[in-house]
Every structure is written in C-alpha cells, then in structure tokens.
C-alpha cells in the first residue's frame, strides 16, 4: 500500500502510514497563471494499492487535482485507487429545495465514484440519504467518531450530560452518551435563516451538578451552538457552563470568539479537518478502515 498526501494533508498521511507500516508520498501540484493545475505522482505506483489522503473541505479547489491524480495512478498501473477523506464535502444538498437547484450531493458522488475504487470517511452528513450507498456506486466505509468522543468525555468531563442541539444531532448525541455512560437530551431548533436560529431545551431537567456537552457533526458558523448554549444558560436546570464538541471543524476564529462569548467553556473537535480546536484523534480508526478496503 502507498499513502499519497493531497495538498495540506501531510499530517493525516503520516498518521495513516505510521499505523499501516507503509510508505507515504506527497502529491505534487502546481497551479498555472491561467488557473489550471498540474499534478504529479512522485512515487512508483505500479501494483500498489494507492490511497489518497486528505479532507475535502473547500472542495472546489481540491476535487479536480484529486481526480487527475487518481486517473494518473490507475494509468500508471496501480492495483487499486482509494481515498481517505475524513470530511466528505457536498453532503448537505440532498434535495431540490427550490426549483432548478442541483442536488450536488448526488452529482459529487457520481464524480468521485467514477475515479475511485473505494472511499473512507468520518460521519458524513446523512439526513435524507440513508447511507452513502444511496448515492455512491463504489464501496464506502464510514468511521464513527462517537467512540473517540465518548472516550474523551469520560476522561475529561465530570458528570457529563450529552446534549444534541437539534434533531439531526440525535444520532451522534445518543451514541456518544451510551458509550460514555452518561445521560443525554436533544434540543429543539427553529431556523429563521442561515445565520439566525432559535433553540429550546425540551427536557428542563433538573440536572444538578451536570456539565452539558454539546455534540454536533459540523461546526461552521457556530450559530446553532451559540443559541443552544444560551438556552442552557437560561434554563433553571442546575447545569454548569457547556463544553462543545464537533466532529468536523469548518469554523473560523470569529466564530470561535462568538461561541466563547456565549458562555461555552471549551470548543474542541476531531482531527478530521486541520484546525486549532483539534483534540480528538480518529487517525487509527481511519487506518484500519483503509486497510480493510484496500484488501477487499
């Protein structure tokens, strides 16, 4: 097996290679003045299972180089070509919400399925799609972040109460709570726009002495978590300042400051997207999934 790091993913590639005991190489990429990109594989790939490693946040600039590199690996004799993308882009547009819109999750799946033999990712945003197999035609394997998150909570948060900020987060909150041996509750969210939401606590407790741990799959603007933190702070439930854990960190420094100002004691994420908040490692589980897919 050969691990090839996509641009910006050297750390992930090194983790996978160390876990798997295999070599790693960086994908050479050069952007020309006209905006086109040249990619080059600098390691021999003939007969190898080539596994590209890299998250797909900001996917528009990453996808074409990945496609070119995957095709090059196949043309140069790779036995299998796969991708470990801890964050999988274009999953949220899973319906035609307004006339004429593209269902980009399905289109993106078609592109990746046409150039890869398998895909490994972490907790994709599944809502209307039941599973990745609904839209991907290649073998896919989802690595759950819940075990690593639950282990962190058990080791670092006394008397936790796991809280899902909305109905979509219930699948993560319930499993994290079960693994951490903690109670959980799910809040009700009402969206008034992209940046304005209302959140209310549907089970007021009380939970005296409990530390609420807000758990969600994606943190982007932080508005949902801010509304949730304010609702928790305003509830007469005997709760302490909340900790916030996200699987995928897509937020900037300004969003982090807004979350802190809302009374969130700490914001941390899994290392699926390189970010200053990364505190929970999922690399070993990704490596085992990659091994399974490469050997299948």
C-alpha positions as a Markdown table, in Angstrom:
| # | Residue | x | y | z |
|---|---|---|---|---|
| 1 | Unk | 0.0 | 0.0 | 0.0 |
| 2 | Unk | 1.1 | 3.6 | -0.7 |
| 3 | Unk | -0.4 | 6.6 | 1.0 |
| 4 | Unk | -0.4 | 9.8 | -1.1 |
| 5 | Unk | -0.9 | 13.0 | 0.7 |
| 6 | Unk | -3.2 | 15.5 | -1.0 |
| 7 | Unk | -2.0 | 19.1 | -0.6 |
| 8 | Unk | -2.3 | 20.2 | 3.0 |
| 9 | Unk | -2.8 | 16.6 | 4.3 |
| 10 | Unk | 0.8 | 15.7 | 5.2 |
| 11 | Unk | -0.2 | 15.1 | 8.9 |
| 12 | Unk | -3.1 | 12.8 | 8.0 |
| 13 | Unk | -0.9 | 10.8 | 5.5 |
| 14 | Unk | 1.9 | 10.4 | 8.0 |
| 15 | Unk | -0.6 | 9.1 | 10.7 |
| 16 | Unk | -2.1 | 6.6 | 8.2 |
| 17 | Unk | 1.4 | 5.4 | 7.0 |
| 18 | Unk | 2.7 | 5.0 | 10.6 |
| 19 | Unk | -0.4 | 3.0 | 11.6 |
| 20 | Unk | -0.2 | 0.8 | 8.5 |
| 21 | Unk | 3.5 | 0.5 | 8.3 |
| 22 | Unk | 3.6 | 1.6 | 4.7 |
| 23 | Unk | 5.4 | 4.4 | 2.7 |
| 24 | Unk | 3.9 | 7.8 | 2.0 |
| 25 | Unk | 4.5 | 10.4 | -0.7 |
| 26 | Unk | 3.2 | 13.9 | -1.3 |
| 27 | Unk | 1.2 | 14.7 | -4.4 |
| 28 | Unk | 3.0 | 17.4 | -6.4 |
| 29 | Unk | 0.5 | 20.1 | -7.5 |
| 30 | Unk | 1.3 | 23.3 | -9.5 |
| 31 | Unk | -1.2 | 25.9 | -10.4 |
| 32 | Unk | -0.5 | 27.8 | -13.7 |
| 33 | Unk | -1.3 | 31.5 | -14.1 |
| 34 | Unk | -4.4 | 30.7 | -16.1 |
| 35 | Unk | -5.8 | 28.7 | -13.1 |
| 36 | Unk | -5.2 | 25.2 | -14.4 |
| 37 | Unk | -3.4 | 22.7 | -12.2 |
| 38 | Unk | -0.7 | 20.1 | -12.9 |
| 39 | Unk | -0.4 | 17.1 | -10.6 |
| 40 | Unk | 2.4 | 14.6 | -10.4 |
| 41 | Unk | 2.9 | 11.3 | -8.5 |
| 42 | Unk | 6.5 | 11.2 | -7.3 |
| 43 | Unk | 6.4 | 7.6 | -6.1 |
| 44 | Unk | 6.1 | 4.3 | -8.1 |
| 45 | Unk | 2.5 | 3.1 | -8.0 |
| 46 | Unk | 2.6 | 0.1 | -10.3 |
| 47 | Unk | 1.0 | -2.9 | -8.5 |
| 48 | Unk | 0.3 | -0.8 | -5.3 |
| 49 | Unk | -3.0 | 0.0 | -3.6 |
| 50 | Unk | -2.8 | 3.7 | -3.8 |
| 51 | Unk | -4.7 | 5.5 | -1.0 |
| 52 | Unk | -5.0 | 9.3 | -1.4 |
| 53 | Unk | -5.4 | 11.0 | 2.0 |
| 54 | Unk | -7.0 | 14.4 | 2.6 |
| 55 | Unk | -10.1 | 16.0 | 3.8 |
| 56 | Unk | -12.4 | 17.7 | 1.3 |
| 57 | Unk | -13.3 | 20.9 | 3.0 |
| 58 | Unk | -13.3 | 23.8 | 0.4 |
| 59 | Unk | -13.8 | 21.0 | -2.2 |
| 60 | Unk | -13.9 | 23.1 | -5.4 |
| 61 | Unk | -10.1 | 23.7 | -5.4 |
| 62 | Unk | -9.3 | 20.1 | -4.2 |
| 63 | Unk | -11.5 | 17.9 | -6.3 |
| 64 | Unk | -10.0 | 18.3 | -9.8 |
| 65 | Unk | -6.4 | 17.6 | -8.6 |
| 66 | Unk | -7.7 | 14.5 | -6.8 |
| 67 | Unk | -9.5 | 13.3 | -10.0 |
| 68 | Unk | -6.4 | 13.9 | -12.1 |
| 69 | Unk | -4.1 | 12.1 | -9.6 |
| 70 | Unk | -6.5 | 9.2 | -9.3 |
| 71 | Unk | -6.6 | 8.8 | -13.1 |
| 72 | Unk | -2.8 | 9.0 | -13.3 |
| 73 | Unk | -2.4 | 6.4 | -10.6 |
| 74 | Unk | -4.7 | 4.0 | -12.5 |
| 75 | Unk | -2.9 | 4.7 | -15.8 |
| 76 | Unk | 0.5 | 4.0 | -14.2 |
| 77 | Unk | -0.6 | 0.6 | -13.1 |
| 78 | Unk | -2.0 | 1.0 | -9.5 |
| 79 | Unk | -3.8 | -2.2 | -8.4 |
| 80 | Unk | -6.4 | -0.2 | -6.6 |
| 81 | Unk | -7.1 | 3.6 | -6.1 |
| 82 | Unk | -8.9 | 4.8 | -2.9 |
| 83 | Unk | -9.5 | 7.9 | -0.9 |
| 84 | Unk | -9.4 | 8.5 | 2.9 |
| 85 | Unk | -11.3 | 11.8 | 3.3 |
| 86 | Unk | -12.2 | 12.3 | 6.9 |
| 87 | Unk | -14.5 | 15.2 | 5.9 |
| 88 | Unk | -16.7 | 14.5 | 2.8 |
| 89 | Unk | -18.0 | 17.5 | 1.1 |
| 90 | Unk | -21.3 | 18.2 | -0.7 |
| 91 | Unk | -23.5 | 16.1 | 1.5 |
| 92 | Unk | -25.9 | 18.7 | 2.8 |
| 93 | Unk | -27.7 | 19.5 | -0.5 |
| 94 | Unk | -29.6 | 16.2 | -0.6 |
| 95 | Unk | -32.8 | 17.5 | -2.2 |
| 96 | Unk | -34.0 | 20.2 | -4.6 |
| 97 | Unk | -35.2 | 22.7 | -2.1 |
| 98 | Unk | -36.0 | 25.3 | -4.8 |
| 99 | Unk | -36.8 | 24.9 | -8.4 |
| 100 | Unk | -33.8 | 24.4 | -10.6 |
| 101 | Unk | -31.3 | 23.6 | -7.9 |
| 102 | Unk | -28.7 | 20.9 | -8.4 |
| 103 | Unk | -28.7 | 18.0 | -6.0 |
| 104 | Unk | -25.0 | 18.4 | -5.5 |
| 105 | Unk | -24.5 | 15.5 | -3.1 |
| 106 | Unk | -25.6 | 13.1 | -5.8 |
| 107 | Unk | -23.5 | 14.8 | -8.5 |
| 108 | Unk | -20.4 | 14.9 | -6.4 |
| 109 | Unk | -20.9 | 11.2 | -5.5 |
| 110 | Unk | -21.0 | 10.4 | -9.2 |
| 111 | Unk | -17.8 | 12.2 | -9.9 |
| 112 | Unk | -15.8 | 10.5 | -7.1 |
| 113 | Unk | -17.4 | 7.1 | -7.9 |
| 114 | Unk | -16.1 | 7.4 | -11.5 |
| 115 | Unk | -12.5 | 7.9 | -10.5 |
| 116 | Unk | -12.0 | 5.9 | -7.3 |
| 117 | Unk | -12.3 | 2.2 | -6.2 |
| 118 | Unk | -13.3 | 3.0 | -2.6 |
| 119 | Unk | -13.9 | 5.8 | -0.1 |
| 120 | Unk | -13.3 | 6.0 | 3.7 |
| 121 | Unk | -14.7 | 8.9 | 5.6 |
| 122 | Unk | -15.9 | 10.0 | 9.1 |
| 123 | Unk | -19.5 | 10.7 | 10.0 |
| 124 | Unk | -20.8 | 12.2 | 6.7 |
| 125 | Unk | -23.8 | 14.5 | 7.0 |
| 126 | Unk | -26.5 | 12.0 | 6.3 |
| 127 | Unk | -30.1 | 13.3 | 6.5 |
| 128 | Unk | -32.3 | 12.4 | 3.6 |
| 129 | Unk | -29.9 | 9.9 | 2.3 |
| 130 | Unk | -30.0 | 6.8 | 4.5 |
| 131 | Unk | -26.4 | 5.8 | 3.7 |
| 132 | Unk | -23.6 | 6.7 | 1.3 |
| 133 | Unk | -24.5 | 3.7 | -0.8 |
| 134 | Unk | -27.7 | 5.6 | -1.8 |
| 135 | Unk | -25.5 | 7.8 | -4.0 |
| 136 | Unk | -22.0 | 6.3 | -4.2 |
| 137 | Unk | -21.5 | 3.3 | -6.5 |
| 138 | Unk | -18.2 | 2.3 | -5.1 |
| 139 | Unk | -17.5 | 0.6 | -1.7 |
| 140 | Unk | -17.6 | 3.1 | 1.1 |
| 141 | Unk | -16.8 | 2.8 | 4.8 |
| 142 | Unk | -17.9 | 5.3 | 7.5 |
| 143 | Unk | -15.7 | 5.5 | 10.6 |
| 144 | Unk | -17.8 | 6.7 | 13.5 |
| 145 | Unk | -16.3 | 9.5 | 15.7 |
| 146 | Unk | -18.6 | 8.6 | 18.7 |
| 147 | Unk | -16.1 | 6.1 | 20.4 |
| 148 | Unk | -13.3 | 8.6 | 20.4 |
| 149 | Unk | -15.6 | 11.5 | 21.5 |
| 150 | Unk | -17.1 | 9.3 | 24.3 |
| 151 | Unk | -13.6 | 8.3 | 25.5 |
| 152 | Unk | -12.6 | 12.0 | 25.7 |
| 153 | Unk | -15.7 | 12.9 | 27.6 |
| 154 | Unk | -15.3 | 10.0 | 30.1 |
| 155 | Unk | -11.7 | 11.1 | 30.7 |
| 156 | Unk | -12.1 | 14.8 | 30.9 |
| 157 | Unk | -15.7 | 15.8 | 31.9 |
| 158 | Unk | -17.0 | 15.1 | 35.4 |
| 159 | Unk | -20.7 | 14.2 | 35.5 |
| 160 | Unk | -21.4 | 14.9 | 31.8 |
| 161 | Unk | -24.8 | 15.5 | 30.2 |
| 162 | Unk | -24.6 | 14.9 | 26.5 |
| 163 | Unk | -26.8 | 17.4 | 24.6 |
| 164 | Unk | -27.7 | 17.4 | 20.9 |
| 165 | Unk | -28.5 | 20.9 | 19.8 |
| 166 | Unk | -31.1 | 19.8 | 17.2 |
| 167 | Unk | -33.0 | 16.8 | 16.0 |
| 168 | Unk | -30.3 | 16.0 | 13.3 |
| 169 | Unk | -27.7 | 15.6 | 16.0 |
| 170 | Unk | -29.6 | 13.0 | 18.0 |
| 171 | Unk | -27.8 | 10.1 | 16.2 |
| 172 | Unk | -24.5 | 11.3 | 17.5 |
| 173 | Unk | -25.6 | 12.5 | 20.9 |
| 174 | Unk | -27.4 | 9.2 | 21.8 |
| 175 | Unk | -24.5 | 7.0 | 20.7 |
| 176 | Unk | -21.8 | 9.2 | 22.5 |
| 177 | Unk | -23.9 | 9.2 | 25.6 |
| 178 | Unk | -24.3 | 5.5 | 25.5 |
| 179 | Unk | -20.6 | 4.9 | 25.1 |
| 180 | Unk | -19.7 | 7.4 | 27.8 |
| 181 | Unk | -22.2 | 6.0 | 30.2 |
| 182 | Unk | -23.9 | 9.4 | 30.5 |
| 183 | Unk | -27.5 | 10.7 | 30.2 |
| 184 | Unk | -28.4 | 12.7 | 27.1 |
| 185 | Unk | -31.1 | 15.1 | 25.8 |
| 186 | Unk | -31.8 | 16.7 | 22.4 |
| 187 | Unk | -32.9 | 20.3 | 22.0 |
| 188 | Unk | -35.5 | 21.7 | 19.5 |
| 189 | Unk | -34.2 | 24.1 | 16.8 |
| 190 | Unk | -36.2 | 26.5 | 14.7 |
| 191 | Unk | -34.3 | 28.0 | 11.8 |
| 192 | Unk | -35.1 | 31.6 | 10.8 |
| 193 | Unk | -32.3 | 31.9 | 8.2 |
| 194 | Unk | -28.8 | 30.9 | 7.5 |
| 195 | Unk | -27.4 | 32.8 | 10.5 |
| 196 | Unk | -30.5 | 33.0 | 12.8 |
| 197 | Unk | -31.8 | 30.1 | 14.7 |
| 198 | Unk | -33.8 | 29.5 | 17.9 |
| 199 | Unk | -33.1 | 26.6 | 20.2 |
| 200 | Unk | -35.0 | 25.5 | 23.2 |
| 201 | Unk | -34.5 | 22.8 | 25.9 |
| 202 | Unk | -37.3 | 20.3 | 25.7 |
| 203 | Unk | -36.4 | 18.4 | 28.8 |
| 204 | Unk | -35.7 | 21.0 | 31.5 |
| 205 | Unk | -34.2 | 18.5 | 34.0 |
| 206 | Unk | -33.1 | 19.4 | 36.5 |
| 207 | Unk | -29.6 | 18.0 | 36.2 |
| 208 | Unk | -27.9 | 19.5 | 39.2 |
| 209 | Unk | -24.1 | 19.4 | 39.0 |
| 210 | Unk | -24.0 | 18.1 | 35.4 |
| 211 | Unk | -21.7 | 19.6 | 32.8 |
| 212 | Unk | -23.5 | 19.8 | 29.5 |
| 213 | Unk | -21.5 | 18.6 | 26.5 |
| 214 | Unk | -23.0 | 19.9 | 23.2 |
| 215 | Unk | -22.2 | 17.4 | 20.4 |
| 216 | Unk | -22.7 | 18.0 | 16.7 |
| 217 | Unk | -21.3 | 16.7 | 13.5 |
| 218 | Unk | -20.4 | 20.0 | 11.8 |
| 219 | Unk | -19.5 | 23.3 | 13.3 |
| 220 | Unk | -19.5 | 26.1 | 10.7 |
| 221 | Unk | -20.9 | 29.5 | 11.7 |
| 222 | Unk | -21.5 | 28.3 | 15.3 |
| 223 | Unk | -24.9 | 29.9 | 15.5 |
| 224 | Unk | -26.8 | 26.8 | 16.4 |
| 225 | Unk | -24.4 | 26.0 | 19.3 |
| 226 | Unk | -24.5 | 29.6 | 20.5 |
| 227 | Unk | -28.3 | 29.5 | 20.6 |
| 228 | Unk | -28.1 | 26.2 | 22.4 |
| 229 | Unk | -25.6 | 27.5 | 24.9 |
| 230 | Unk | -27.8 | 30.5 | 25.7 |
| 231 | Unk | -30.8 | 28.3 | 26.1 |
| 232 | Unk | -28.9 | 26.0 | 28.5 |
| 233 | Unk | -27.6 | 29.1 | 30.4 |
| 234 | Unk | -31.2 | 30.4 | 30.7 |
| 235 | Unk | -32.7 | 27.1 | 31.8 |
| 236 | Unk | -33.2 | 26.5 | 35.6 |
| 237 | Unk | -31.7 | 23.1 | 35.4 |
| 238 | Unk | -28.6 | 23.3 | 37.6 |
| 239 | Unk | -26.2 | 23.0 | 34.7 |
| 240 | Unk | -22.6 | 24.3 | 34.5 |
| 241 | Unk | -21.0 | 26.0 | 31.6 |
| 242 | Unk | -21.2 | 23.8 | 28.4 |
| 243 | Unk | -18.4 | 22.2 | 26.6 |
| 244 | Unk | -18.9 | 21.9 | 22.8 |
| 245 | Unk | -17.5 | 19.0 | 20.7 |
| 246 | Unk | -17.8 | 18.9 | 16.9 |
| 247 | Unk | -16.8 | 16.1 | 14.6 |
| 248 | Unk | -15.8 | 18.5 | 11.7 |
| 249 | Unk | -14.3 | 22.0 | 12.3 |
| 250 | Unk | -15.4 | 24.3 | 9.5 |
| 251 | Unk | -15.5 | 27.5 | 11.6 |
| 252 | Unk | -13.1 | 30.5 | 11.7 |
| 253 | Unk | -11.6 | 32.5 | 14.5 |
| 254 | Unk | -14.5 | 34.9 | 14.6 |
| 255 | Unk | -17.0 | 32.1 | 15.1 |
| 256 | Unk | -14.9 | 30.7 | 17.9 |
| 257 | Unk | -14.9 | 34.0 | 19.7 |
| 258 | Unk | -18.7 | 34.3 | 19.3 |
| 259 | Unk | -19.0 | 30.8 | 20.9 |
| 260 | Unk | -16.8 | 31.7 | 23.8 |
| 261 | Unk | -18.7 | 35.0 | 24.3 |
| 262 | Unk | -21.9 | 32.9 | 24.5 |
| 263 | Unk | -20.6 | 31.1 | 27.6 |
| 264 | Unk | -19.2 | 28.0 | 26.1 |
| 265 | Unk | -16.4 | 26.8 | 28.3 |
| 266 | Unk | -14.4 | 25.0 | 25.7 |
| 267 | Unk | -14.7 | 24.2 | 22.0 |
| 268 | Unk | -12.9 | 21.1 | 20.6 |
| 269 | Unk | -13.2 | 18.9 | 17.5 |
| 270 | Unk | -12.0 | 15.7 | 16.0 |
| 271 | Unk | -8.9 | 16.0 | 13.7 |
| 272 | Unk | -10.9 | 15.4 | 10.5 |
| 273 | Unk | -10.2 | 18.9 | 9.3 |
| 274 | Unk | -7.0 | 20.5 | 10.4 |
| 275 | Unk | -7.9 | 23.2 | 12.9 |
| 276 | Unk | -6.6 | 24.8 | 16.1 |
| 277 | Unk | -9.5 | 23.1 | 18.0 |
| 278 | Unk | -8.5 | 19.6 | 17.1 |
| 279 | Unk | -8.2 | 17.5 | 20.3 |
| 280 | Unk | -9.7 | 14.1 | 19.4 |
| 281 | Unk | -7.8 | 11.7 | 17.1 |
| 282 | Unk | -9.5 | 9.5 | 14.6 |
| 283 | Unk | -6.5 | 8.5 | 12.5 |
| 284 | Unk | -6.0 | 5.0 | 13.9 |
| 285 | Unk | -9.6 | 4.0 | 13.1 |
| 286 | Unk | -9.2 | 5.5 | 9.6 |
| 287 | Unk | -6.1 | 3.5 | 9.0 |
| 288 | Unk | -7.9 | 0.2 | 9.9 |
| 289 | Unk | -10.7 | 1.1 | 7.5 |
| 290 | Unk | -8.3 | 1.9 | 4.7 |
| 291 | Unk | -6.6 | -1.5 | 5.3 |
| 292 | Unk | -9.9 | -3.3 | 5.0 |
| 293 | Unk | -10.9 | -1.5 | 1.8 |
| 294 | Unk | -7.5 | -1.9 | 0.2 |
| 295 | Unk | -7.5 | -5.6 | 0.9 |
| 296 | Unk | -11.1 | -6.2 | -0.2 |
